[in-house]
Amino acid sequence: MEAIFEQHSEELSELLTCQKVFIEELLESGSTWETAMKLLEKQNETFGKPVVVKEITFKNGQVGKYYDWKTEE
């Protein structure tokens, strides 16, 4: 998978972390790069670009913020 990331490093550099994780999970489950990018495009069409800042609290009490897709909760 590292070889795929190196091959597509320019495209990956333009993605937010949640989009990279989305692609990584698809690749780990056996998807091709092309299919993963098509699914990311559909994800963005369905939910819009990741624009919601969410917070996560770690076990040590630190709070982290990250971008995610806006979904109904």
PQR file with spaces between the fields and no chain letter, atoms N, CA, C, O and H, PARSE charges and radii, in Angstrom:
ATOM       1  N    MET     1       0.828   -1.189    0.000 -0.4000 1.5000
ATOM       2  CA   MET     1       0.000    0.000    0.000 -0.0000 2.0000
ATOM       3  C    MET     1       0.876    1.258    0.000  0.5500 1.7000
ATOM       4  O    MET     1       0.493    2.283   -0.565 -0.5500 1.4000
ATOM       5  N    GLU     2       2.033    1.180    0.624 -0.4000 1.5000
ATOM       6  CA   GLU     2       2.933    2.334    0.638 -0.0000 2.0000
ATOM       7  C    GLU     2       3.329    2.733   -0.774  0.5500 1.7000
ATOM       8  O    GLU     2       3.470    3.917   -1.077 -0.5500 1.4000
ATOM       9  H    GLU     2       2.344    0.347    1.083  0.4000 1.0000
ATOM      10  N    ALA     3       3.509    1.739   -1.636 -0.4000 1.5000
ATOM      11  CA   ALA     3       3.874    2.025   -3.024 -0.0000 2.0000
ATOM      12  C    ALA     3       2.766    2.802   -3.717  0.5500 1.7000
ATOM      13  O    ALA     3       3.039    3.708   -4.505 -0.5500 1.4000
ATOM      14  H    ALA     3       3.394    0.777   -1.390  0.4000 1.0000
ATOM      15  N    ILE     4       1.523    2.455   -3.428 -0.4000 1.5000
ATOM      16  CA   ILE     4       0.383    3.168   -4.009 -0.0000 2.0000
ATOM      17  C    ILE     4       0.370    4.603   -3.510  0.5500 1.7000
ATOM      18  O    ILE     4       0.147    5.530   -4.288 -0.5500 1.4000
ATOM      19  H    ILE     4       1.301    1.719   -2.788  0.4000 1.0000
ATOM      20  N    PHE     5       0.609    4.793   -2.208 -0.4000 1.5000
ATOM      21  CA   PHE     5       0.625    6.141   -1.646 -0.0000 2.0000
ATOM      22  C    PHE     5       1.755    6.974   -2.251  0.5500 1.7000
ATOM      23  O    PHE     5       1.575    8.159   -2.529 -0.5500 1.4000
ATOM      24  H    PHE     5       0.790    4.039   -1.576  0.4000 1.0000
ATOM      25  N    GLU     6       2.912    6.356   -2.453 -0.4000 1.5000
ATOM      26  CA   GLU     6       4.027    7.085   -3.065 -0.0000 2.0000
ATOM      27  C    GLU     6       3.691    7.466   -4.504  0.5500 1.7000
ATOM      28  O    GLU     6       3.986    8.577   -4.946 -0.5500 1.4000
ATOM      29  H    GLU     6       3.059    5.393   -2.226  0.4000 1.0000
ATOM      30  N    GLN     7       3.075    6.541   -5.224 -0.4000 1.5000
ATOM      31  CA   GLN     7       2.721    6.776   -6.618 -0.0000 2.0000
ATOM      32  C    GLN     7       1.712    7.917   -6.762  0.5500 1.7000
ATOM      33  O    GLN     7       1.731    8.648   -7.753 -0.5500 1.4000
ATOM      34  H    GLN     7       2.835    5.639   -4.864  0.4000 1.0000
ATOM      35  N    HIS     8       0.837    8.064   -5.775 -0.4000 1.5000
ATOM      36  CA   HIS     8      -0.228    9.062   -5.836 -0.0000 2.0000
ATOM      37  C    HIS     8      -0.049   10.152   -4.776  0.5500 1.7000
ATOM      38  O    HIS     8      -1.028   10.744   -4.323 -0.5500 1.4000
ATOM      39  H    HIS     8       0.822    7.470   -4.971  0.4000 1.0000
ATOM      40  N    SER     9       1.188   10.415   -4.384 -0.4000 1.5000
ATOM      41  CA   SER     9       1.456   11.355   -3.291 -0.0000 2.0000
ATOM      42  C    SER     9       0.945   12.758   -3.599  0.5500 1.7000
ATOM      43  O    SER     9       0.500   13.461   -2.692 -0.5500 1.4000
ATOM      44  H    SER     9       1.984    9.934   -4.752  0.4000 1.0000
ATOM      45  N    GLU    10       1.000   13.171   -4.848 -0.4000 1.5000
ATOM      46  CA   GLU    10       0.533   14.513   -5.195 -0.0000 2.0000
ATOM      47  C    GLU    10      -0.979   14.639   -4.972  0.5500 1.7000
ATOM      48  O    GLU    10      -1.449   15.639   -4.429 -0.5500 1.4000
ATOM      49  H    GLU    10       1.362   12.600   -5.585  0.4000 1.0000
ATOM      50  N    GLU    11      -1.728   13.630   -5.392 -0.4000 1.5000
ATOM      51  CA   GLU    11      -3.180   13.633   -5.174 -0.0000 2.0000
ATOM      52  C    GLU    11      -3.506   13.580   -3.689  0.5500 1.7000
ATOM      53  O    GLU    11      -4.409   14.273   -3.222 -0.5500 1.4000
ATOM      54  H    GLU    11      -1.346   12.818   -5.833  0.4000 1.0000
ATOM      55  N    LEU    12      -2.768   12.754   -2.945 -0.4000 1.5000
ATOM      56  CA   LEU    12      -3.010   12.617   -1.511 -0.0000 2.0000
ATOM      57  C    LEU    12      -2.719   13.905   -0.754  0.5500 1.7000
ATOM      58  O    LEU    12      -3.376   14.201    0.244 -0.5500 1.4000
ATOM      59  H    LEU    12      -2.034   12.190   -3.324  0.4000 1.0000
ATOM      60  N    SER    13      -1.752   14.663   -1.216 -0.4000 1.5000
ATOM      61  CA   SER    13      -1.388   15.893   -0.506 -0.0000 2.0000
ATOM      62  C    SER    13      -2.517   16.915   -0.536  0.5500 1.7000
ATOM      63  O    SER    13      -2.542   17.827    0.291 -0.5500 1.4000
ATOM      64  H    SER    13      -1.218   14.422   -2.027  0.4000 1.0000
ATOM      65  N    GLU    14      -3.446   16.779   -1.471 -0.4000 1.5000
ATOM      66  CA   GLU    14      -4.559   17.708   -1.588 -0.0000 2.0000
ATOM      67  C    GLU    14      -5.782   17.283   -0.765  0.5500 1.7000
ATOM      68  O    GLU    14      -6.768   18.015   -0.692 -0.5500 1.4000
ATOM      69  H    GLU    14      -3.426   16.038   -2.142  0.4000 1.0000
ATOM      70  N    LEU    15      -5.712   16.102   -0.150 -0.4000 1.5000
ATOM      71  CA   LEU    15      -6.850   15.582    0.599 -0.0000 2.0000
ATOM      72  C    LEU    15      -6.743   15.894    2.083  0.5500 1.7000
ATOM      73  O    LEU    15      -5.647   16.031    2.625 -0.5500 1.4000
ATOM      74  H    LEU    15      -4.911   15.507   -0.210  0.4000 1.0000
ATOM      75  N    LEU    16      -7.890   16.004    2.728 -0.4000 1.5000
ATOM      76  CA   LEU    16      -7.925   16.133    4.180 -0.0000 2.0000
ATOM      77  C    LEU    16      -7.683   14.762    4.806  0.5500 1.7000
ATOM      78  O    LEU    16      -7.829   13.738    4.138 -0.5500 1.4000
ATOM      79  H    LEU    16      -8.781   15.893    2.288  0.4000 1.0000
ATOM      80  N    THR    17      -7.319   14.742    6.064 -0.4000 1.5000
ATOM      81  CA   THR    17      -7.006   13.490    6.746 -0.0000 2.0000
ATOM      82  C    THR    17      -8.153   12.492    6.671  0.5500 1.7000
ATOM      83  O    THR    17      -7.918   11.307    6.436 -0.5500 1.4000
ATOM      84  H    THR    17      -7.200   15.574    6.606  0.4000 1.0000
ATOM      85  N    CYS    18      -9.401   12.949    6.866 -0.4000 1.5000
ATOM      86  CA   CYS    18     -10.516   12.001    6.841 -0.0000 2.0000
ATOM      87  C    CYS    18     -10.669   11.382    5.452  0.5500 1.7000
ATOM      88  O    CYS    18     -11.090   10.231    5.333 -0.5500 1.4000
ATOM      89  H    CYS    18      -9.591   13.912    7.057  0.4000 1.0000
ATOM      90  N    GLN    19     -10.331   12.133    4.403 -0.4000 1.5000
ATOM      91  CA   GLN    19     -10.395   11.585    3.060 -0.0000 2.0000
ATOM      92  C    GLN    19      -9.278   10.560    2.849  0.5500 1.7000
ATOM      93  O    GLN    19      -9.490    9.535    2.202 -0.5500 1.4000
ATOM      94  H    GLN    19      -9.989   13.067    4.500  0.4000 1.0000
ATOM      95  N    LYS    20      -8.100   10.834    3.390 -0.4000 1.5000
ATOM      96  CA   LYS    20      -6.983    9.894    3.283 -0.0000 2.0000
ATOM      97  C    LYS    20      -7.304    8.589    4.007  0.5500 1.7000
ATOM      98  O    LYS    20      -7.016    7.503    3.502 -0.5500 1.4000
ATOM      99  H    LYS    20      -7.928   11.667    3.916  0.4000 1.0000
ATOM     100  N    VAL    21      -7.898    8.701    5.183 -0.4000 1.5000
ATOM     101  CA   VAL    21      -8.279    7.515    5.954 -0.0000 2.0000
ATOM     102  C    VAL    21      -9.326    6.713    5.184  0.5500 1.7000
ATOM     103  O    VAL    21      -9.261    5.484    5.140 -0.5500 1.4000
ATOM     104  H    VAL    21      -8.132    9.583    5.593  0.4000 1.0000
ATOM     105  N    PHE    22     -10.283    7.401    4.581 -0.4000 1.5000
ATOM     106  CA   PHE    22     -11.317    6.762    3.767 -0.0000 2.0000
ATOM     107  C    PHE    22     -10.660    5.951    2.639  0.5500 1.7000
ATOM     108  O    PHE    22     -11.004    4.789    2.426 -0.5500 1.4000
ATOM     109  H    PHE    22     -10.336    8.399    4.615  0.4000 1.0000
ATOM     110  N    ILE    23      -9.716    6.568    1.920 -0.4000 1.5000
ATOM     111  CA   ILE    23      -8.996    5.902    0.832 -0.0000 2.0000
ATOM     112  C    ILE    23      -8.189    4.724    1.373  0.5500 1.7000
ATOM     113  O    ILE    23      -8.202    3.639    0.792 -0.5500 1.4000
ATOM     114  H    ILE    23      -9.437    7.513    2.093  0.4000 1.0000
ATOM     115  N    GLU    24      -7.490    4.937    2.479 -0.4000 1.5000
ATOM     116  CA   GLU    24      -6.658    3.880    3.063 -0.0000 2.0000
ATOM     117  C    GLU    24      -7.490    2.662    3.446  0.5500 1.7000
ATOM     118  O    GLU    24      -7.086    1.529    3.184 -0.5500 1.4000
ATOM     119  H    GLU    24      -7.479    5.819    2.952  0.4000 1.0000
ATOM     120  N    GLU    25      -8.643    2.885    4.061 -0.4000 1.5000
ATOM     121  CA   GLU    25      -9.496    1.769    4.458 -0.0000 2.0000
ATOM     122  C    GLU    25     -10.002    0.998    3.244  0.5500 1.7000
ATOM     123  O    GLU    25     -10.096   -0.229    3.276 -0.5500 1.4000
ATOM     124  H    GLU    25      -8.971    3.805    4.274  0.4000 1.0000
ATOM     125  N    LEU    26     -10.325    1.717    2.182 -0.4000 1.5000
ATOM     126  CA   LEU    26     -10.767    1.043    0.961 -0.0000 2.0000
ATOM     127  C    LEU    26      -9.638    0.208    0.352  0.5500 1.7000
ATOM     128  O    LEU    26      -9.863   -0.920   -0.085 -0.5500 1.4000
ATOM     129  H    LEU    26     -10.249    2.713    2.156  0.4000 1.0000
ATOM     130  N    LEU    27      -8.441    0.760    0.326 -0.4000 1.5000
ATOM     131  CA   LEU    27      -7.302    0.028   -0.224 -0.0000 2.0000
ATOM     132  C    LEU    27      -6.986   -1.208    0.610  0.5500 1.7000
ATOM     133  O    LEU    27      -6.669   -2.266    0.066 -0.5500 1.4000
ATOM     134  H    LEU    27      -8.259    1.677    0.681  0.4000 1.0000
ATOM     135  N    GLU    28      -7.074   -1.072    1.936 -0.4000 1.5000
ATOM     136  CA   GLU    28      -6.813   -2.215    2.822 -0.0000 2.0000
ATOM     137  C    GLU    28      -7.834   -3.330    2.623  0.5500 1.7000
ATOM     138  O    GLU    28      -7.532   -4.502    2.848 -0.5500 1.4000
ATOM     139  H    GLU    28      -7.332   -0.213    2.378  0.4000 1.0000
ATOM     140  N    SER    29      -9.044   -2.964    2.199 -0.4000 1.5000
ATOM     141  CA   SER    29     -10.075   -3.983    1.993 -0.0000 2.0000
ATOM     142  C    SER    29     -10.038   -4.563    0.583  0.5500 1.7000
ATOM     143  O    SER    29     -10.915   -5.339    0.204 -0.5500 1.4000
ATOM     144  H    SER    29      -9.290   -2.012    2.016  0.4000 1.0000
ATOM     145  N    GLY    30      -9.015   -4.184   -0.199 -0.4000 1.5000
ATOM     146  CA   GLY    30      -8.823   -4.794   -1.513 -0.0000 2.0000
ATOM     147  C    GLY    30      -9.239   -3.935   -2.696  0.5500 1.7000
ATOM     148  O    GLY    30      -9.168   -4.386   -3.839 -0.5500 1.4000
ATOM     149  H    GLY    30      -8.302   -3.553    0.108  0.4000 1.0000
ATOM     150  N    SER    31      -9.666   -2.719   -2.443 -0.4000 1.5000
ATOM     151  CA   SER    31     -10.072   -1.827   -3.521 -0.0000 2.0000
ATOM     152  C    SER    31      -8.860   -1.366   -4.315  0.5500 1.7000
ATOM     153  O    SER    31      -7.745   -1.341   -3.794 -0.5500 1.4000
ATOM     154  H    SER    31      -9.723   -2.353   -1.514  0.4000 1.0000
ATOM     155  N    THR    32      -9.073   -1.004   -5.560 -0.4000 1.5000
ATOM     156  CA   THR    32      -8.008   -0.400   -6.357 -0.0000 2.0000
ATOM     157  C    THR    32      -8.004    1.107   -6.100  0.5500 1.7000
ATOM     158  O    THR    32      -8.965    1.650   -5.554 -0.5500 1.4000
ATOM     159  H    THR    32      -9.979   -1.024   -5.984  0.4000 1.0000
ATOM     160  N    TRP    33      -6.929    1.774   -6.493 -0.4000 1.5000
ATOM     161  CA   TRP    33      -6.840    3.220   -6.338 -0.0000 2.0000
ATOM     162  C    TRP    33      -7.987    3.904   -7.081  0.5500 1.7000
ATOM     163  O    TRP    33      -8.636    4.803   -6.546 -0.5500 1.4000
ATOM     164  H    TRP    33      -6.149    1.333   -6.936  0.4000 1.0000
ATOM     165  N    GLU    34      -8.228    3.471   -8.314 -0.4000 1.5000
ATOM     166  CA   GLU    34      -9.255    4.088   -9.141 -0.0000 2.0000
ATOM     167  C    GLU    34     -10.641    3.947   -8.500  0.5500 1.7000
ATOM     168  O    GLU    34     -11.411    4.906   -8.459 -0.5500 1.4000
ATOM     169  H    GLU    34      -7.701    2.740   -8.749  0.4000 1.0000
ATOM     170  N    THR    35     -10.948    2.755   -8.004 -0.4000 1.5000
ATOM     171  CA   THR    35     -12.247    2.526   -7.358 -0.0000 2.0000
ATOM     172  C    THR    35     -12.361    3.353   -6.081  0.5500 1.7000
ATOM     173  O    THR    35     -13.408    3.940   -5.808 -0.5500 1.4000
ATOM     174  H    THR    35     -10.323    1.976   -8.037  0.4000 1.0000
ATOM     175  N    ALA    36     -11.289    3.399   -5.305 -0.4000 1.5000
ATOM     176  CA   ALA    36     -11.301    4.172   -4.058 -0.0000 2.0000
ATOM     177  C    ALA    36     -11.558    5.649   -4.346  0.5500 1.7000
ATOM     178  O    ALA    36     -12.313    6.300   -3.624 -0.5500 1.4000
ATOM     179  H    ALA    36     -10.438    2.923   -5.526  0.4000 1.0000
ATOM     180  N    MET    37     -10.937    6.179   -5.391 -0.4000 1.5000
ATOM     181  CA   MET    37     -11.135    7.592   -5.733 -0.0000 2.0000
ATOM     182  C    MET    37     -12.557    7.843   -6.235  0.5500 1.7000
ATOM     183  O    MET    37     -13.127    8.899   -5.962 -0.5500 1.4000
ATOM     184  H    MET    37     -10.323    5.651   -5.978  0.4000 1.0000
ATOM     185  N    LYS    38     -13.131    6.896   -6.958 -0.4000 1.5000
ATOM     186  CA   LYS    38     -14.525    7.028   -7.406 -0.0000 2.0000
ATOM     187  C    LYS    38     -15.465    7.029   -6.204  0.5500 1.7000
ATOM     188  O    LYS    38     -16.414    7.812   -6.153 -0.5500 1.4000
ATOM     189  H    LYS    38     -12.668    6.038   -7.180  0.4000 1.0000
ATOM     190  N    LEU    39     -15.199    6.149   -5.236 -0.4000 1.5000
ATOM     191  CA   LEU    39     -16.034    6.106   -4.040 -0.0000 2.0000
ATOM     192  C    LEU    39     -15.881    7.378   -3.209  0.5500 1.7000
ATOM     193  O    LEU    39     -16.853    7.847   -2.618 -0.5500 1.4000
ATOM     194  H    LEU    39     -14.429    5.513   -5.278  0.4000 1.0000
ATOM     195  N    LEU    40     -14.687    7.935   -3.156 -0.4000 1.5000
ATOM     196  CA   LEU    40     -14.471    9.200   -2.459 -0.0000 2.0000
ATOM     197  C    LEU    40     -15.262   10.313   -3.149  0.5500 1.7000
ATOM     198  O    LEU    40     -15.858   11.161   -2.485 -0.5500 1.4000
ATOM     199  H    LEU    40     -13.897    7.554   -3.636  0.4000 1.0000
ATOM     200  N    GLU    41     -15.264   10.306   -4.461 -0.4000 1.5000
ATOM     201  CA   GLU    41     -16.029   11.297   -5.208 -0.0000 2.0000
ATOM     202  C    GLU    41     -17.524   11.182   -4.900  0.5500 1.7000
ATOM     203  O    GLU    41     -18.207   12.191   -4.725 -0.5500 1.4000
ATOM     204  H    GLU    41     -14.779    9.618   -5.000  0.4000 1.0000
ATOM     205  N    LYS    42     -18.028    9.943   -4.835 -0.4000 1.5000
ATOM     206  CA   LYS    42     -19.444    9.734   -4.488 -0.0000 2.0000
ATOM     207  C    LYS    42     -19.721   10.186   -3.057  0.5500 1.7000
ATOM     208  O    LYS    42     -20.766   10.774   -2.778 -0.5500 1.4000
ATOM     209  H    LYS    42     -17.474    9.123   -4.977  0.4000 1.0000
ATOM     210  N    GLN    43     -18.789    9.911   -2.156 -0.4000 1.5000
ATOM     211  CA   GLN    43     -18.926   10.342   -0.763 -0.0000 2.0000
ATOM     212  C    GLN    43     -19.039   11.860   -0.700  0.5500 1.7000
ATOM     213  O    GLN    43     -19.879   12.399    0.021 -0.5500 1.4000
ATOM     214  H    GLN    43     -17.940    9.434   -2.383  0.4000 1.0000
ATOM     215  N    ASN    44     -18.185   12.545   -1.461 -0.4000 1.5000
ATOM     216  CA   ASN    44     -18.209   14.007   -1.476 -0.0000 2.0000
ATOM     217  C    ASN    44     -19.486   14.536   -2.117  0.5500 1.7000
ATOM     218  O    ASN    44     -20.004   15.569   -1.695 -0.5500 1.4000
ATOM     219  H    ASN    44     -17.503   12.107   -2.046  0.4000 1.0000
ATOM     220  N    GLU    45     -20.000   13.840   -3.131 -0.4000 1.5000
ATOM     221  CA   GLU    45     -21.253   14.249   -3.766 -0.0000 2.0000
ATOM     222  C    GLU    45     -22.425   14.091   -2.806  0.5500 1.7000
ATOM     223  O    GLU    45     -23.314   14.940   -2.747 -0.5500 1.4000
ATOM     224  H    GLU    45     -19.578   13.001   -3.474  0.4000 1.0000
ATOM     225  N    THR    46     -22.414   12.998   -2.060 -0.4000 1.5000
ATOM     226  CA   THR    46     -23.514   12.700   -1.142 -0.0000 2.0000
ATOM     227  C    THR    46     -23.517   13.632    0.056  0.5500 1.7000
ATOM     228  O    THR    46     -24.567   14.154    0.431 -0.5500 1.4000
ATOM     229  H    THR    46     -21.692   12.308   -2.108  0.4000 1.0000
ATOM     230  N    PHE    47     -22.351   13.849    0.665 -0.4000 1.5000
ATOM     231  CA   PHE    47     -22.270   14.607    1.912 -0.0000 2.0000
ATOM     232  C    PHE    47     -21.614   15.965    1.763  0.5500 1.7000
ATOM     233  O    PHE    47     -21.520   16.708    2.740 -0.5500 1.4000
ATOM     234  H    PHE    47     -21.498   13.425    0.361  0.4000 1.0000
ATOM     235  N    GLY    48     -21.155   16.313    0.561 -0.4000 1.5000
ATOM     236  CA   GLY    48     -20.406   17.543    0.392 -0.0000 2.0000
ATOM     237  C    GLY    48     -18.971   17.336    0.822  0.5500 1.7000
ATOM     238  O    GLY    48     -18.613   16.273    1.329 -0.5500 1.4000
ATOM     239  H    GLY    48     -21.231   15.709   -0.232  0.4000 1.0000
ATOM     240  N    LYS    49     -18.166   18.332    0.625 -0.4000 1.5000
ATOM     241  CA   LYS    49     -16.765   18.236    1.055 -0.0000 2.0000
ATOM     242  C    LYS    49     -16.717   18.189    2.578  0.5500 1.7000
ATOM     243  O    LYS    49     -17.587   18.749    3.245 -0.5500 1.4000
ATOM     244  H    LYS    49     -18.457   19.196    0.213  0.4000 1.0000
ATOM     245  N    PRO    50     -15.708   17.525    3.129 -0.5600 1.5000
ATOM     246  CA   PRO    50     -15.570   17.483    4.584  0.2800 2.0000
ATOM     247  C    PRO    50     -15.362   18.889    5.141  0.5500 1.7000
ATOM     248  O    PRO    50     -14.303   19.488    4.947 -0.5500 1.4000
ATOM     249  N    VAL    51     -16.358   19.407    5.824 -0.4000 1.5000
ATOM     250  CA   VAL    51     -16.270   20.774    6.330 -0.0000 2.0000
ATOM     251  C    VAL    51     -16.608   20.879    7.809  0.5500 1.7000
ATOM     252  O    VAL    51     -16.545   21.968    8.380 -0.5500 1.4000
ATOM     253  H    VAL    51     -17.218   18.921    5.982  0.4000 1.0000
ATOM     254  N    VAL    52     -16.955   19.802    8.417 -0.4000 1.5000
ATOM     255  CA   VAL    52     -17.353   19.823    9.818 -0.0000 2.0000
ATOM     256  C    VAL    52     -16.134   19.522   10.680  0.5500 1.7000
ATOM     257  O    VAL    52     -15.438   18.529   10.468 -0.5500 1.4000
ATOM     258  H    VAL    52     -17.006   18.917    7.953  0.4000 1.0000
ATOM     259  N    VAL    53     -15.890   20.381   11.640 -0.4000 1.5000
ATOM     260  CA   VAL    53     -14.809   20.123   12.584 -0.0000 2.0000
ATOM     261  C    VAL    53     -15.415   19.382   13.759  0.5500 1.7000
ATOM     262  O    VAL    53     -16.318   19.887   14.426 -0.5500 1.4000
ATOM     263  H    VAL    53     -16.456   21.187   11.812  0.4000 1.0000
ATOM     264  N    LYS    54     -14.916   18.191   14.006 -0.4000 1.5000
ATOM     265  CA   LYS    54     -15.393   17.391   15.130 -0.0000 2.0000
ATOM     266  C    LYS    54     -14.284   17.292   16.161  0.5500 1.7000
ATOM     267  O    LYS    54     -13.103   17.445   15.847 -0.5500 1.4000
ATOM     268  H    LYS    54     -14.182   17.782   13.464  0.4000 1.0000
ATOM     269  N    GLU    55     -14.679   17.036   17.375 -0.4000 1.5000
ATOM     270  CA   GLU    55     -13.705   16.897   18.453 -0.0000 2.0000
ATOM     271  C    GLU    55     -13.712   15.472   18.965  0.5500 1.7000
ATOM     272  O    GLU    55     -14.743   14.799   18.974 -0.5500 1.4000
ATOM     273  H    GLU    55     -15.638   16.911   17.630  0.4000 1.0000
ATOM     274  N    ILE    56     -12.560   15.034   19.384 -0.4000 1.5000
ATOM     275  CA   ILE    56     -12.427   13.724   19.998 -0.0000 2.0000
ATOM     276  C    ILE    56     -11.613   13.902   21.276  0.5500 1.7000
ATOM     277  O    ILE    56     -10.616   14.624   21.288 -0.5500 1.4000
ATOM     278  H    ILE    56     -11.723   15.581   19.377  0.4000 1.0000
ATOM     279  N    THR    57     -12.036   13.253   22.337 -0.4000 1.5000
ATOM     280  CA   THR    57     -11.302   13.320   23.595 -0.0000 2.0000
ATOM     281  C    THR    57     -10.576   11.995   23.786  0.5500 1.7000
ATOM     282  O    THR    57     -11.188   10.928   23.797 -0.5500 1.4000
ATOM     283  H    THR    57     -12.846   12.666   22.327  0.4000 1.0000
ATOM     284  N    PHE    58      -9.267   12.087   23.935 -0.4000 1.5000
ATOM     285  CA   PHE    58      -8.450   10.906   24.115 -0.0000 2.0000
ATOM     286  C    PHE    58      -8.478   10.467   25.575  0.5500 1.7000
ATOM     287  O    PHE    58      -8.886   11.225   26.454 -0.5500 1.4000
ATOM     288  H    PHE    58      -8.769   12.954   23.926  0.4000 1.0000
ATOM     289  N    LYS    59      -8.044    9.243   25.819 -0.4000 1.5000
ATOM     290  CA   LYS    59      -8.043    8.694   27.183 -0.0000 2.0000
ATOM     291  C    LYS    59      -7.244    9.557   28.151  0.5500 1.7000
ATOM     292  O    LYS    59      -7.562    9.622   29.338 -0.5500 1.4000
ATOM     293  H    LYS    59      -7.713    8.627   25.104  0.4000 1.0000
ATOM     294  N    ASN    60      -6.203   10.222   27.644 -0.4000 1.5000
ATOM     295  CA   ASN    60      -5.370   11.043   28.526 -0.0000 2.0000
ATOM     296  C    ASN    60      -5.957   12.431   28.764  0.5500 1.7000
ATOM     297  O    ASN    60      -5.349   13.259   29.443 -0.5500 1.4000
ATOM     298  H    ASN    60      -5.944   10.169   26.680  0.4000 1.0000
ATOM     299  N    GLY    61      -7.156   12.686   28.199 -0.4000 1.5000
ATOM     300  CA   GLY    61      -7.831   13.957   28.422 -0.0000 2.0000
ATOM     301  C    GLY    61      -7.602   15.004   27.349  0.5500 1.7000
ATOM     302  O    GLY    61      -8.295   16.021   27.321 -0.5500 1.4000
ATOM     303  H    GLY    61      -7.650   12.014   27.648  0.4000 1.0000
ATOM     304  N    GLN    62      -6.646   14.772   26.470 -0.4000 1.5000
ATOM     305  CA   GLN    62      -6.400   15.724   25.394 -0.0000 2.0000
ATOM     306  C    GLN    62      -7.580   15.721   24.422  0.5500 1.7000
ATOM     307  O    GLN    62      -8.217   14.693   24.192 -0.5500 1.4000
ATOM     308  H    GLN    62      -6.083   13.945   26.493  0.4000 1.0000
ATOM     309  N    VAL    63      -7.849   16.884   23.868 -0.4000 1.5000
ATOM     310  CA   VAL    63      -8.926   17.004   22.891 -0.0000 2.0000
ATOM     311  C    VAL    63      -8.308   17.291   21.529  0.5500 1.7000
ATOM     312  O    VAL    63      -7.496   18.204   21.379 -0.5500 1.4000
ATOM     313  H    VAL    63      -7.332   17.719   24.055  0.4000 1.0000
ATOM     314  N    GLY    64      -8.702   16.503   20.549 -0.4000 1.5000
ATOM     315  CA   GLY    64      -8.220   16.704   19.197 -0.0000 2.0000
ATOM     316  C    GLY    64      -9.365   17.126   18.303  0.5500 1.7000
ATOM     317  O    GLY    64     -10.519   16.783   18.561 -0.5500 1.4000
ATOM     318  H    GLY    64      -9.362   15.761   20.671  0.4000 1.0000
ATOM     319  N    LYS    65      -9.056   17.865   17.260 -0.4000 1.5000
ATOM     320  CA   LYS    65     -10.074   18.299   16.302 -0.0000 2.0000
ATOM     321  C    LYS    65      -9.703   17.753   14.924  0.5500 1.7000
ATOM     322  O    LYS    65      -8.526   17.654   14.579 -0.5500 1.4000
ATOM     323  H    LYS    65      -8.119   18.145   17.051  0.4000 1.0000
ATOM     324  N    TYR    66     -10.719   17.405   14.150 -0.4000 1.5000
ATOM     325  CA   TYR    66     -10.476   16.898   12.816 -0.0000 2.0000
ATOM     326  C    TYR    66     -11.658   17.226   11.920  0.5500 1.7000
ATOM     327  O    TYR    66     -12.769   17.459   12.395 -0.5500 1.4000
ATOM     328  H    TYR    66     -11.675   17.486   14.431  0.4000 1.0000
ATOM     329  N    TYR    67     -11.402   17.240   10.619 -0.4000 1.5000
ATOM     330  CA   TYR    67     -12.465   17.481    9.644 -0.0000 2.0000
ATOM     331  C    TYR    67     -13.145   16.167    9.311  0.5500 1.7000
ATOM     332  O    TYR    67     -12.505   15.117    9.260 -0.5500 1.4000
ATOM     333  H    TYR    67     -10.499   17.051   10.233  0.4000 1.0000
ATOM     334  N    ASP    68     -14.457   16.239    9.084 -0.4000 1.5000
ATOM     335  CA   ASP    68     -15.202   15.048    8.709 -0.0000 2.0000
ATOM     336  C    ASP    68     -16.355   15.485    7.821  0.5500 1.7000
ATOM     337  O    ASP    68     -16.626   16.677    7.679 -0.5500 1.4000
ATOM     338  H    ASP    68     -14.976   17.093    9.126  0.4000 1.0000
ATOM     339  N    TRP    69     -17.027   14.516    7.230 -0.4000 1.5000
ATOM     340  CA   TRP    69     -18.212   14.825    6.436 -0.0000 2.0000
ATOM     341  C    TRP    69     -19.379   15.126    7.350  0.5500 1.7000
ATOM     342  O    TRP    69     -19.530   14.510    8.405 -0.5500 1.4000
ATOM     343  H    TRP    69     -16.807   13.547    7.345  0.4000 1.0000
ATOM     344  N    LYS    70     -20.196   16.068    6.946 -0.4000 1.5000
ATOM     345  CA   LYS    70     -21.387   16.410    7.728 -0.0000 2.0000
ATOM     346  C    LYS    70     -22.436   15.344    7.456  0.5500 1.7000
ATOM     347  O    LYS    70     -22.862   15.161    6.315 -0.5500 1.4000
ATOM     348  H    LYS    70     -20.074   16.568    6.089  0.4000 1.0000
ATOM     349  N    THR    71     -22.851   14.644    8.502 -0.4000 1.5000
ATOM     350  CA   THR    71     -23.861   13.607    8.371 -0.0000 2.0000
ATOM     351  C    THR    71     -24.923   13.810    9.434  0.5500 1.7000
ATOM     352  O    THR    71     -24.688   14.455   10.456 -0.5500 1.4000
ATOM     353  H    THR    71     -22.505   14.793    9.429  0.4000 1.0000
ATOM     354  N    GLU    72     -26.085   13.254    9.179 -0.4000 1.5000
ATOM     355  CA   GLU    72     -27.158   13.302   10.185 -0.0000 2.0000
ATOM     356  C    GLU    72     -26.729   12.464   11.375  0.5500 1.7000
ATOM     357  O    GLU    72     -26.230   11.352   11.208 -0.5500 1.4000
ATOM     358  H    GLU    72     -26.276   12.731    8.349  0.4000 1.0000
ATOM     359  N    GLU    73     -26.919   12.989   12.566 -0.4000 1.5000
ATOM     360  CA   GLU    73     -26.541   12.218   13.761 -0.0000 2.0000
ATOM     361  C    GLU    73     -27.753   11.803   14.530  0.5500 1.7000
ATOM     362  O    GLU    73     -27.632   11.147   15.565 -0.5500 1.4000
ATOM     363  H    GLU    73     -27.325   13.893   12.702  0.4000 1.0000
